[in-house]
Amino acid sequence: MPMERCPWSEGFDLYREYHDLEWGVPLHDDRALFELLILEGAQAGLSWATILKKRENYRHAFNGFDPVLIARYDEEKVAALLADSGIVRNRAKVAASIQNAKACLALTASGQSFSDFLWRFVDGVPIQNRWISMAEVPARTARSDAMSKALGRAGFKFVGSTICYAFMQATGMVNDHLTSCPRHDEVKKILCLSRR
């Protein structure tokens, strides 16, 4: 019997693979979180499908999303990025990536991990939603509003509440798989196992 995935993930193999293996799985690695925050910002005004197709190119172009390296990008590197068809060639989004790397480094310089900073918006524990249909899934919440404001105060760009909520979904801070999707319970079990 075929898997009844969340409807948004149907369409092509890369989308299904992302849904089945990554989306909603609790993520705590600082660099992986930084990558997803940059990619969610790059998605603004576009589809996630577009970003997924360019993800490997992004990893190459942005030095594996190492904030130390990205924070040092100069105008020559920016020009190279804006000429790279493998990424979204938007000057504001490229500039935001560099600014976000600097903000991330400033944040972690205080001794706090990027993961701890982000996960505090769900009190360190994923929220287990029980949506039946896509129409129920919010585009933003009070928690994503709070994250957006805190990131903005810390100097991050392209971190509006809708972007933050998509980021929270992607990184497993909220489990927004529909209850009809097998991944809903699978993701919930991953959390239970990780907390033993």
Secondary structure, DSSP 8 states (H G I E B T S, - for coil): ------GGGTTSHHHHHHHHHTTTS----HHHHHHHHHHHHHHTTS-HHHHHHHHHHHHHHTGGG-HHHHTT--HHHHHHHHT-TTS---HHHHHHHHHHHHHHHHHHHTT--HHHHHHGGGTTS-EE---SSGGGS-S--HHHHHHHHHHHHTT-SS--HHHHHHHHHHTTSEE-S-TTSHHHHHHHHHHHHHT-
